Amino acid sequence: MELLNEKLVVKEIDMISTKINNKWIKVKNKIFSKVSRIFAISIGNKIEVTLDINTEIYPIHDQDKLDFRIMEVNPNQKNEPNNHKNWIDFFDRKLIELFEYVMYGTIFHCGIENKKFFFYGSFGGLLLKIFGNSDQIAYKDLKVDSKIL
């Protein structure tokens, strides 16, 4: 089931917020050289996304436009991708081949704050945060430990 389908624009890459005046500064000494944290906003400014991306296999730049989807893995499927040699074989290959970069992960926190919905996901250590209008996200079906693509 599709939870989110948005067009995003990358606004910041490898920036962190400081405690002083809430300014954003560029990270100078990254711990993981192949991973970047991006901040992106949907074209309609209804969704904010913070996402860790392996930029060695998927290079990304400021102002790039992304077709961004979150899909919940069918909870009725009993097999876990871990039991397969290639996790892609667990899913509909036609769906995955539509995209250049696909990750499989788990929602570990979700809720509503100031009438806006948020959720956090982990993709084997690469993190995702989505924050935005609850009418944009099919949040009623989200639960902690839900598997997502």
ABEGO torsion letter per residue (X at the ends): XBABBBBBBBABBGBBBBABGGBBBBBABBABAABBBBBBBBAAGABBBBBBBBAAABBBBBGBBBBBBBBBBBAABABBAAABABAAAABBAAAAAABABBBBBBBABBEBBGGBBBBBBBBGGBBBBBBEBAAABBAAABBBGBBBX
